[in-house]
Amino acid sequence: MEPADNTIFLIGEWRVDSAAGEISRNGETIRLEVRTMRLLMCLAEHAGQVVSIDDLLSQVWPEVSVSQDSVYQAVTSLRRQLGDDPKQPAYIATVPRLGYRMIAKVSPWLDQRKIDQQKIDEHTIEDAQHPSAVRAQQAPVRLSWLLAPAILLLAVLAVAFLVRSKSAGRPPISSALAAQPQKSIAVLPFLDLTEGMKEEEFADGMTEELISRLSKIPDFRVPAATSSFYFKGKQLPVADIAKSLGVAYVLDGSVRKSDTRFRVAARLVRAENGYVIWSETYDRGLDDKLWVQEDIAGEVTKALRASIDGADQAR
């Protein structure tokens, strides 16, 4: 199979829509950045084969010059989106000193859909030919018409009862957030707002560096990167995200780039009321991306610690 010739196909349990830039599984949909999708497509097109680092650089970053670190970070990001464990991979395997290999099954989505439809058609024909089905089709339907209003009324009453019961037993979101540990913060994936969104790996690295720094502060509770990156690309209220992760504060931000400099913006939001209690912008040169990430993460960590401690004392 050639995924490049099909906009929708299957990789393992994931349905991939390359045209929409999305992958979905069991009702969950994740939007991938352009380069992450391009990386996934490249590995899928060569499923079962080892794709070298050089080949990935030429196919995923054809118009820009980047180092091998960009490949490593991109693969790490893709594995996270797929829920793949690099130690026991089900999708992408690392071949030491050679490259990466897609080990999950890649198959056409249309073929799978046709198979499912064929099974449905076969069952429909068998059911229709069964003697009991024929008798049921010939049975009077007057009783069904008489019972329909009563059944509908019972269903409405049941739904109303369930909604009322859940509402009565569930505290308001603001109350639930107020009960969270005050020294708890989630770092959401930073947005890549560069032209062409070509710095997704840098933005993800910025997020992971901040999580690492903040988690080392005594008494601070910080959800792991796997939990934070679950919300990447999802448009959800800050209060809902904070309640799901069990934190009182949420840190988010964005990355922009000029010809010679990075601009990283960060803001701290009090989830209980949605107010921004701190924000800052950092400008750094492009000389060393890792140093830029560490430098900014260090400054943000100091500022956040002071802001949260100050907010707690004022409460």
Buried (B, 14 or more C-beta within 10 A) or exposed (E): BEBEEBEBBBBBBBBBBBEBBBBBBEEEEBBBBBBBBBBBBBBBBBBEEBBBBEBBBEBBBEEEEBEEEBBBBBBBBBBBBBBBEEEEBEBBBBEEEEBBBBBBEBBBBEEEEEEEEEEEEEEEEEEEEEEEEEEEEEEEEEEEEEEEEEEEEEEEEEEEEEEEEEEEEEEEBBEBBBEBEBBBBBBBBBBBBBEEBBBBBBBBBBBBBBBBBBBEBEEBBBBEBEBBBBBBBBEEEBBBBBBBBBBBBBBBBBBBBEEEEBBBBBBBBBBBEBEEBBEBEBEBEEEEBEEBBBBBBEBBBEBBBEBBEEBEEEE
